[in-house]
Amino acid sequence: MTGDAWAAFGLNLAVAAGLALAVMLGTFAVALAKGMHRIVDVAWGVAFAAVALTTWLLSAGYGDDGRRLAVTLATCVWGLRLAFHIARRGRGHGEDPRYARMLSQAPGDPRVYALRKVYLLQGCLVWLVSLPVQAAAYLPQDLGLLGSLGLLVWATGFVFEAVGDHQLARFTSDPAHRGRIMDRGLWSWTRHPNYFGDFLVWWGLYLTACATWQTAALTLVSPVVMSALLVWGSGKRLLEAHMAGRPGFAEYAARTSGFFPRPPRKTPR
């Protein structure tokens, strides 16, 4: 990047932070009106799409047009598909048990606690995780081999996530499967195809920002933080703690990879 591009990128960082905050505060207001905080999970994907679109507009004249468009479309397709999927999955259901449990144990006013621990935290994470999307838009180089590889990794992750979600939705919609563990399709290769897909999506987007060592170093925190969230934070760890008591889960876990896909073991350990 040139000096002007770095200055524009700095402004973009500030605008993206304000935008992520605005999306989360708006979602918080809607959640209070509805008395239900699970809609913040829908806002997560929407916020990333909003940051990507705003970055695309602000970066005009600075970055390579092909790279700008590719990264913007990739982020918007991922974020809006995820938002739509979560909204459809939650339609007709009450509060998410995770949020109900967390807020029932909140010290002081649960609304203030939710604002601080859920909405403001997620706004900060949107800004931090989207750093490669923002940086890539200001790079003057075309995608090249590394950027194209990044899009291939992104596409692989997107397919894993979308197909895994679709397979699970079809399985759980059948009343005959109530109470059973999903162990078919991609779910026989990994216990979390959707989380593994997310993992690939953000490492792929990171590669699109690696045209210079400065942007590669600056944005590395994004896929690292996302990976930590998916494996040790609010993703795999919490879900498996919730699933541990279900009949058949121990056997399923014994034969199926915990994260990275592999063929299922024929004889569980």
C-alpha positions as CSV (number, residue, x, y, z in Angstrom):
1,M,0.0,0.0,0.0
2,T,1.0,3.6,-0.5
3,G,0.9,6.3,2.1
4,D,-2.5,7.4,0.9
5,A,-3.9,3.9,0.9
6,W,-2.7,3.3,4.5
7,A,-4.4,6.5,5.6
8,A,-7.6,5.4,3.8
9,F,-7.3,2.0,5.4
10,G,-7.0,3.6,8.8
11,L,-10.2,5.6,8.2
12,N,-11.9,2.3,7.1
13,L,-11.0,0.7,10.4
14,A,-12.7,3.5,12.3
15,V,-15.8,3.4,10.1
16,A,-16.0,-0.4,10.3
17,A,-15.8,-0.2,14.1
18,G,-18.6,2.3,14.3
19,L,-20.7,0.2,11.8
20,A,-20.2,-3.0,13.8
21,L,-21.2,-1.2,17.0
22,A,-24.3,0.3,15.3
23,V,-25.5,-3.1,14.1
24,M,-25.1,-4.6,17.5
25,L,-26.7,-1.7,19.3
26,G,-29.6,-1.8,16.9
27,T,-30.0,-5.6,17.4
28,F,-29.8,-5.0,21.2
29,A,-32.8,-2.6,21.0
30,V,-34.8,-5.1,18.9
31,A,-33.9,-7.9,21.4
32,L,-35.2,-5.9,24.3
33,A,-38.4,-5.1,22.5
34,K,-38.9,-8.8,21.7
35,G,-37.6,-10.1,25.0
36,M,-35.3,-12.5,23.2
37,H,-31.5,-12.3,22.7
38,R,-31.1,-15.1,20.2
39,I,-31.4,-12.7,17.3
40,V,-27.9,-11.5,18.0
41,D,-26.7,-14.7,16.2
42,V,-28.5,-13.5,13.1
43,A,-26.9,-10.1,13.4
44,W,-23.4,-11.7,13.5
45,G,-23.5,-12.6,9.8
46,V,-25.3,-9.4,8.8
47,A,-22.6,-7.3,10.5
48,F,-19.8,-8.9,8.6
49,A,-21.7,-8.3,5.3
50,A,-22.2,-4.7,6.3
51,V,-18.5,-4.2,7.0
52,A,-17.5,-5.8,3.7
53,L,-19.9,-3.7,1.6
54,T,-18.8,-0.5,3.4
55,T,-15.2,-1.4,2.9
56,W,-15.8,-2.0,-0.8
57,L,-17.3,1.5,-1.2
58,L,-14.6,3.2,0.8
59,S,-11.7,1.4,-0.9
60,A,-12.7,2.5,-4.5
61,G,-9.6,4.0,-6.2
62,Y,-7.1,2.4,-3.8
63,G,-7.2,-1.4,-4.1
64,D,-7.4,-3.8,-7.1
65,D,-11.0,-4.0,-8.3
66,G,-10.9,-7.7,-8.8
67,R,-9.6,-8.4,-5.3
68,R,-12.1,-5.9,-3.8
69,L,-15.0,-7.5,-5.5
70,A,-14.0,-11.1,-4.8
71,V,-13.4,-10.5,-1.1
72,T,-16.6,-8.5,-0.7
73,L,-18.8,-11.1,-2.5
74,A,-17.2,-13.9,-0.5
75,T,-17.8,-12.2,2.8
76,C,-21.4,-11.2,2.0
77,V,-22.3,-14.6,0.6
78,W,-21.0,-16.3,3.8
79,G,-22.5,-13.8,6.2
80,L,-25.9,-13.5,4.7
81,R,-26.3,-17.3,4.2
82,L,-25.4,-17.8,7.8
83,A,-27.8,-15.1,9.0
84,F,-30.6,-16.6,6.9
85,H,-29.9,-20.1,8.1
86,I,-29.9,-19.1,11.8
87,A,-33.1,-17.0,11.4
88,R,-34.9,-19.9,9.7
89,R,-33.7,-22.4,12.3
90,G,-34.8,-20.2,15.2
91,R,-38.2,-19.3,13.8
92,G,-41.0,-20.3,16.2
93,H,-38.6,-21.1,19.1
94,G,-38.1,-19.2,22.3
95,E,-34.9,-17.9,23.8
96,D,-31.7,-19.7,23.1
97,P,-30.8,-21.8,26.3
98,R,-27.3,-20.5,26.3
99,Y,-28.5,-16.9,26.7
100,A,-31.2,-17.8,29.1
101,R,-28.8,-19.6,31.3
102,M,-26.2,-16.9,31.1
103,L,-28.6,-14.1,31.9
104,S,-30.2,-16.0,34.8
105,Q,-26.8,-15.9,36.5
106,A,-26.0,-12.3,35.6
107,P,-24.8,-10.1,38.4
108,G,-26.9,-7.0,38.5
109,D,-29.2,-5.9,35.7
110,P,-29.4,-8.7,33.0
111,R,-29.9,-6.1,30.3
112,V,-26.6,-4.3,31.1
113,Y,-24.9,-7.7,31.4
114,A,-26.2,-8.8,28.0
115,L,-25.1,-5.5,26.4
116,R,-21.6,-5.9,27.7
117,K,-21.0,-9.6,27.5
118,V,-22.9,-10.3,24.2
119,Y,-23.5,-7.3,22.0
120,L,-20.5,-5.1,22.6
121,L,-18.2,-8.2,22.7
122,Q,-19.6,-9.5,19.4
123,G,-19.3,-6.0,17.8
124,C,-15.6,-6.0,18.8
125,L,-15.1,-9.5,17.4
126,V,-16.8,-8.6,14.1
127,W,-14.3,-5.7,13.7
128,L,-11.3,-7.8,14.7
129,V,-12.1,-10.9,12.6
130,S,-13.0,-8.8,9.5
131,L,-9.5,-7.2,9.4
132,P,-8.4,-9.3,6.4
133,V,-11.5,-8.3,4.5
134,Q,-10.8,-4.7,5.2
135,A,-7.0,-4.9,4.4
136,A,-7.4,-6.9,1.2
137,A,-9.6,-4.2,-0.3
138,Y,-6.8,-1.7,-0.2
139,L,-4.1,-3.9,-1.8
140,P,-3.2,-2.7,-5.3
141,Q,-2.0,-6.1,-6.5
142,D,-4.3,-8.5,-8.3
143,L,-5.3,-11.7,-6.5
144,G,-2.4,-13.7,-7.9
145,L,-1.7,-17.3,-6.9
146,L,-1.9,-16.8,-3.1
147,G,-5.2,-14.8,-3.3
148,S,-6.7,-17.4,-5.6
149,L,-5.7,-20.1,-3.2
150,G,-7.4,-18.2,-0.5
151,L,-10.7,-18.1,-2.4
152,L,-10.4,-21.9,-3.1
153,V,-9.9,-22.4,0.7
154,W,-12.9,-20.1,1.3
155,A,-15.1,-22.0,-1.2
156,T,-14.2,-25.4,0.4
157,G,-15.1,-24.0,3.8
158,F,-18.3,-22.5,2.6
159,V,-19.4,-25.8,1.0
160,F,-18.6,-27.7,4.3
161,E,-20.6,-25.2,6.3
162,A,-23.6,-24.9,4.0
163,V,-23.8,-28.7,3.3
164,G,-23.4,-29.6,6.9
165,D,-26.1,-27.2,8.0
166,H,-28.4,-28.5,5.3
167,Q,-27.8,-32.1,6.3
168,L,-28.4,-31.4,9.9
169,A,-31.6,-29.4,9.2
170,R,-33.0,-32.3,7.1
171,F,-32.1,-34.8,9.8
172,T,-33.7,-32.9,12.7
173,S,-36.9,-32.1,10.7
174,D,-37.8,-35.8,10.6
175,P,-39.7,-36.7,13.8
176,A,-38.3,-40.2,13.6
177,H,-34.9,-38.8,14.5
178,R,-35.9,-36.9,17.6
179,G,-33.4,-37.5,20.4
180,R,-30.9,-39.2,18.0
181,I,-27.4,-38.1,17.2
182,M,-26.7,-36.9,13.7
183,D,-23.9,-39.1,12.4
184,R,-24.5,-39.1,8.6
185,G,-23.0,-37.3,5.6
186,L,-20.3,-34.8,6.6
187,W,-21.3,-35.4,10.2
188,S,-19.7,-38.9,10.0
189,W,-16.4,-37.3,9.1
190,T,-16.3,-34.6,11.7
191,R,-18.5,-33.8,14.7
192,H,-18.6,-30.1,13.5
193,P,-18.6,-29.7,9.7
194,N,-20.1,-26.2,10.1
195,Y,-17.4,-25.0,12.5
196,F,-14.7,-26.6,10.4
197,G,-16.2,-24.8,7.4
198,D,-16.0,-21.5,9.3
199,F,-12.4,-22.2,10.1
200,L,-11.6,-22.6,6.4
201,V,-13.6,-19.6,5.4
202,W,-11.6,-17.2,7.6
203,W,-8.2,-18.7,6.8
204,G,-9.1,-18.4,3.1
205,L,-10.1,-14.8,3.5
206,Y,-6.8,-14.2,5.4
207,L,-4.8,-15.5,2.5
208,T,-6.4,-12.8,0.2
209,A,-4.9,-10.2,2.5
210,C,-1.3,-11.7,2.4
211,A,0.0,-9.9,-0.7
212,T,2.4,-7.9,1.5
213,W,4.1,-9.0,4.7
214,Q,2.7,-5.9,6.5
215,T,-0.9,-6.9,5.8
216,A,-0.2,-10.5,6.5
217,A,1.3,-9.7,9.9
218,L,-1.4,-7.2,10.7
219,T,-4.4,-9.4,10.0
220,L,-3.1,-12.8,11.3
221,V,-4.9,-12.2,14.5
222,S,-8.2,-12.6,12.6
223,P,-8.1,-16.3,11.7
224,V,-6.3,-17.1,14.9
225,V,-9.1,-15.6,17.1
226,M,-11.8,-17.2,14.9
227,S,-10.1,-20.6,15.2
228,A,-9.8,-20.2,19.0
229,L,-13.5,-19.3,19.2
230,L,-14.6,-22.2,17.1
231,V,-12.5,-24.8,19.0
232,W,-12.1,-23.6,22.5
233,G,-14.6,-20.7,22.9
234,S,-18.3,-20.6,22.1
235,G,-18.2,-23.2,19.4
236,K,-17.1,-26.8,19.7
237,R,-16.4,-26.8,23.5
238,L,-19.8,-25.5,24.6
239,L,-21.8,-27.5,22.1
240,E,-20.1,-30.8,23.1
241,A,-20.6,-30.0,26.8
242,H,-24.3,-29.5,26.0
243,M,-24.5,-32.8,24.0
244,A,-22.4,-34.9,26.3
245,G,-25.4,-36.4,28.2
246,R,-27.3,-37.4,25.1
247,P,-27.7,-41.2,24.5
248,G,-25.2,-42.3,21.8
249,F,-23.0,-39.2,21.9
250,A,-20.1,-41.0,23.6
251,E,-20.0,-43.7,20.9
252,Y,-20.4,-41.1,18.2
253,A,-17.5,-39.1,19.6
254,A,-15.3,-42.2,19.9
255,R,-15.6,-43.0,16.2
256,T,-15.8,-39.4,14.7
257,S,-13.1,-36.8,14.4
258,G,-13.6,-33.8,16.8
259,F,-12.8,-31.2,14.2
260,F,-10.6,-31.9,11.2
261,P,-12.4,-34.4,8.8
262,R,-11.3,-38.0,8.4
263,P,-13.1,-41.3,7.7
264,P,-15.0,-42.6,10.8
265,R,-13.3,-45.3,12.8
266,K,-14.9,-48.7,12.2
267,T,-14.1,-49.8,15.8
268,P,-14.5,-46.9,18.3
269,R,-11.7,-46.5,20.8
